[in-house]
Amino acid sequence: MSFNESIYFKIYADIWGLHKRYFNIRDADDERWETLIKDINTICQKYEGQPEVEFVKALAMAALTEIERVGRETTCSDKLPN
C-alpha cells in the first residue's frame, strides 16, 4: 500500500480541507467558529475506533490553534490605524 492509499493520507486530506476552508476566519465571526468546531468533531468521529484517532485529534487541535492565531492577528491588524 502506498502512502496515498493509507489512512494517514486521508487524515491529512481531511485536516488540510478544514484548514483551507477556515484559514481566513475572523475572530468575531461566531457562526463560522461554531461551524468549524462542528466540522472538527465530524472529522474526529469519522476516525473513532481507529488506532490513529489520537493523531487525528492532535492534528485537528494544531490546525485549530493556527486558525485561531491567524484569526486574532487578522482582527487586530484590522483595528490598527493606517
Buried (B, 14 or more C-beta within 10 A) or exposed (E): EEEEEEBBEBBBEBBEEBBEBBEEBBBEBEEBBEBBEEBBEEBBEBBEEEEBBEBBBEBBEEBBEEBBEBBEEBBEEEEEEE
